[in-house]
Amino acid sequence: MARCFACLTGAAVVATAAPAHAGDMLQLAPSSKWHVNYADDSCRLARSFGTGNDQVVLVLDRFRPGQIVHMTLTGRPMTVHSDIRRITLRFGPDDPAFEKGFTPGTLDDGKAALVLTGGLWIAGYNPALAADEESEGPRRHQAVDPALYERIRFLDLQIPGKQAIRLETGSMASAEKILAACTDDLLRGWGIDAAAHKSLSRRVAPVGSPGDWMNRKDYPREMLRGRYQGLVHFRLIVDEQGKPRSCHIQQSTRPKEFDDAVCKGMMTRAQFEPALDAAGKPVASYYVNRVRFKI
């Protein structure tokens, strides 16, 4: 069996309504506003749907400008007993359904949580473009027509063997505007020109393969001995010469030994072609990715 030791890889309040069962689908109306959390390294939006044992909380995290969000779903309806780790999603009537993997977990209050694997778009979903943004490739961020967010009316969720769920989100236009404003503030907080980044002629581009920046020797010895695994999202500030200036952990499953190993490896081995502004001048920028420690 192959082993991978260190793999780089404001809306209005809506009145609460009782859940509606349309055929085999559980339909949940909003039971809270969108709540936003401006953190140093991320922007988070969260909203509750349904009440009691039917309540589901939708959490969207964005770690940098662009269309990509990371999704977490919590609540008892998210309990999974089978070994299948795939979920099918569809944002509104205009977008196609698509599959994502997930990692199940449990909150302190005993409710289930599903953390979806990787990032996704919430409008105008395009697997090829989404994959390019997720990998922090050299393309510019792909713009999405705001009208697509406006036309969203629901989020459908289907896990094999479980009842389908529809979260009645309504338009996602205001939610996307909140996230976009928050990520501009993130850049300014990182010391980066947010306006210049809207018209880059080239994004930060890795020199060589990012997969070579971490290897088996970077797996913390105590964590390997204890067979601990981890997933670490990190951010590097990359200067005008393409050198990493600082490393920040954006999200991590911990323990801290994994975080320290990631930043040590990145600051030692990561190399880049610097970002270029609209006139072709090198500018300070950032690079985000994640490292999975797996036995």
C-alpha positions in Angstrom: 0.0 0.0 0.0 1.4 3.4 -1.0 2.2 5.8 1.7 2.1 9.6 1.5 4.1 11.0 4.3 4.0 14.7 3.6 1.9 15.5 0.5 1.6 19.1 -0.8 -1.3 19.2 -2.0 -25.5 40.7 4.9 -28.6 39.3 4.1 -32.0 40.1 5.7 -33.4 38.0 8.5 -35.7 35.3 7.3 -38.4 33.9 9.5 -37.8 30.4 10.7 -40.0 27.8 9.1 -40.7 24.2 9.9 -38.8 21.8 7.7 -40.7 20.7 4.6 -40.4 17.2 3.3 -40.8 17.1 -0.5 -40.7 13.5 -1.5 -37.3 12.2 -0.2 -35.9 15.6 0.3 -35.6 17.5 3.6 -36.1 21.2 2.8 -34.7 23.6 5.4 -35.4 27.3 5.5 -32.9 29.8 7.0 -33.1 30.2 10.8 -30.4 32.9 11.2 -28.7 35.7 9.3 -25.4 35.3 7.6 -22.7 35.7 10.3 -19.3 37.0 9.1 -16.0 36.6 11.0 -13.0 38.6 9.9 -9.9 36.7 11.0 -6.2 37.5 10.3 -5.9 34.7 7.7 -9.4 33.9 6.6 -12.9 35.2 6.1 -15.8 33.1 7.3 -19.5 33.2 6.6 -22.0 30.9 8.5 -25.7 30.5 8.5 -28.2 28.1 10.1 -31.0 26.3 8.3 -33.8 24.5 10.1 -34.2 24.0 13.8 -33.8 21.3 16.5 -32.6 17.9 15.3 -33.0 19.0 11.7 -30.7 22.0 11.9 -27.8 22.3 9.5 -25.1 25.0 9.7 -23.4 26.0 6.5 -19.9 27.4 6.9 -17.9 29.0 4.1 -14.3 29.9 4.6 -12.1 31.9 2.1 -8.4 32.1 2.6 -7.5 34.4 -0.2 -9.1 36.5 -3.0 -10.7 34.6 -5.8 -13.8 32.4 -6.2 -12.7 29.4 -4.1 -14.4 28.7 -0.7 -14.0 25.8 1.7 -17.2 24.3 3.0 -18.1 22.7 6.4 -21.6 21.4 7.2 -22.6 20.7 10.7 -25.7 19.3 12.4 -27.3 15.9 13.1 -28.5 15.5 9.5 -24.8 15.3 8.6 -24.2 12.1 10.5 -22.6 9.5 8.3 -22.4 5.8 9.3 -21.2 4.3 6.1 -17.7 4.3 4.7 -18.7 6.3 1.7 -17.0 9.7 1.7 -18.6 11.4 -1.3 -21.3 14.2 -1.4 -23.1 15.6 -4.4 -23.8 19.3 -4.4 -25.8 21.7 -6.6 -26.1 25.4 -6.1 -29.5 26.5 -7.5 -31.3 25.6 -10.7 -28.6 26.9 -13.1 -25.5 25.1 -11.9 -24.7 21.4 -12.6 -24.4 18.9 -9.8 -20.9 17.9 -8.8 -19.2 15.6 -6.3 -16.7 16.3 -3.5 -15.0 14.2 -0.9 -15.4 14.9 2.8 -13.9 14.1 6.1 -16.5 13.4 8.9 -16.1 14.6 12.4 -17.9 15.4 15.7 -18.4 18.7 17.4 -18.0 19.2 21.2 -21.8 19.1 21.5 -22.0 15.7 19.8 -23.3 17.0 16.5 -21.8 15.8 13.3 -19.5 17.8 11.0 -18.5 17.3 7.4 -15.4 19.0 6.1 -15.4 19.0 2.3 -12.1 18.1 0.6 -10.5 21.0 -1.2 -12.1 24.2 -2.4 -15.2 24.8 -4.5 -17.0 27.6 -6.4 -20.5 28.6 -5.2 -21.5 29.9 -8.7 -20.6 29.2 -12.2 -18.9 26.0 -11.2 -16.2 24.8 -13.6 -14.0 21.9 -12.4 -11.0 22.9 -14.6 -10.9 26.5 -13.6 -11.7 25.6 -9.9 -8.7 23.2 -9.9 -6.4 25.9 -11.4 -7.3 28.4 -8.7 -7.1 25.8 -5.9 -3.5 24.9 -7.0 -2.5 28.6 -7.0 -1.4 28.3 -10.6 -0.1 31.2 -12.7 -3.4 32.2 -14.3 -5.3 35.2 -13.2 -8.3 34.6 -10.9 -11.3 33.8 -13.1 -14.1 36.3 -12.8 -17.6 35.0 -12.3 -20.7 36.9 -13.4 -22.4 38.4 -10.3 -25.8 37.5 -11.8 -25.0 33.8 -11.2 -24.8 34.4 -7.5 -28.1 36.4 -7.7 -29.9 33.5 -9.4 -29.0 30.9 -6.7 -32.0 29.9 -4.7 -30.9 26.7 -2.9 -28.0 24.3 -2.1 -28.9 20.6 -2.6 -26.9 18.0 -0.7 -26.9 14.3 -1.3 -24.9 11.7 0.5 -25.3 8.1 -0.8 -27.8 6.2 1.4 -29.1 9.3 3.2 -32.1 11.6 2.7 -31.4 14.5 0.3 -31.3 17.9 1.9 -32.1 21.3 0.4 -30.8 24.4 2.1 -33.1 27.3 1.0 -30.2 29.9 0.7 -32.0 32.4 -1.6 -29.7 34.6 -3.5 -26.0 34.3 -2.7 -25.1 37.8 -4.1 -24.9 39.5 -0.7 -22.9 36.7 0.8 -20.3 36.8 -2.1 -20.0 40.6 -1.7 -19.2 40.2 2.0 -16.5 37.6 1.3 -15.0 39.7 -1.5 -14.8 42.8 0.7 -13.3 40.7 3.5 -10.6 39.2 1.3 -9.5 42.7 0.1 -9.1 43.6 3.8 -7.0 40.4 4.2 -4.5 41.5 1.6 -4.2 45.0 3.1 -3.6 43.3 6.5 -0.8 41.2 4.9 0.9 44.4 3.5 -0.1 43.7 -0.1 -1.6 46.1 -2.6 -5.2 44.8 -3.0 -5.9 47.1 -6.0 -2.8 45.9 -7.9 -3.8 42.3 -7.4 -7.0 42.8 -9.3 -5.0 43.3 -12.5 -1.9 41.2 -12.1 -0.4 40.1 -15.4 1.1 37.1 -13.6 0.4 35.5 -10.3 3.1 34.0 -8.1 4.3 30.9 -9.8 6.3 28.0 -8.1 9.7 27.2 -9.5 9.8 23.4 -9.8 7.2 21.1 -8.2 5.7 22.2 -4.8 5.5 18.4 -4.0 9.3 18.5 -3.6 9.2 21.1 -0.9 8.2 18.5 1.7 9.4 14.9 2.1 9.3 11.9 4.5 12.1 13.4 6.7 9.8 16.4 7.5 7.2 14.2 9.2 7.7 15.0 12.9 9.3 12.0 14.6 6.9 11.9 17.6 3.9 12.3 15.3 5.1 9.5 13.1 5.8 7.2 16.0 2.3 7.9 17.4 0.8 7.5 13.9 -0.8 10.9 14.0 -2.0 12.4 10.8 -2.7 16.1 9.9 -3.8 18.6 7.3 -2.2 22.1 7.4 -3.2 25.1 5.2 -0.5 27.6 5.0 0.2 31.0 3.4 3.6 32.4 2.3 4.2 36.1 1.7 6.5 36.2 -1.4 8.6 39.3 -2.0 9.5 41.0 -5.3 12.5 38.6 -5.8 10.3 35.5 -5.5 11.5 34.6 -2.1 9.2 33.6 0.8 9.4 36.4 3.4 7.1 34.8 6.0 5.0 31.7 6.7 1.6 31.7 8.4 -0.7 28.8 9.3 -4.2 29.5 8.1 -5.9 26.4 9.3 -4.7 23.2 10.8 -5.9 20.0 12.4 -2.9 20.3 14.8 -0.8 19.2 16.7 1.5 22.2 16.4 4.5 20.0 15.4 2.9 19.7 12.0 2.5 23.5 11.7 6.2 24.0 12.6 7.3 21.3 10.1 5.4 22.9 7.3 6.7 26.4 7.8 10.3 25.1 8.2 10.1 23.2 5.0 8.5 26.0 3.0 10.9 28.7 4.2 13.8 26.4 3.4 12.8 25.0 0.0 10.0 27.0 -1.6 11.0 29.1 -4.6 8.9 31.3 -6.9 8.7 33.5 -9.9 7.4 36.8 -8.4 3.9 38.2 -9.2 3.8 41.0 -11.8 1.5 44.0 -11.8 -0.4 45.2 -14.9 2.8 46.9 -16.2 5.0 43.8 -15.7 6.7 45.1 -12.5 7.4 42.6 -9.8 5.2 43.1 -6.7 5.0 41.4 -3.3 2.3 38.8 -3.2 1.3 35.6 -1.5 1.0 31.8 -2.1 -1.4 29.4 -0.3 -1.5 25.6 -0.4 -1.8 22.8 2.1 0.2 19.8 3.3 -1.3 16.5 4.2 0.6 14.3 6.7 -0.6 10.8 6.1 0.5 7.3 7.1 
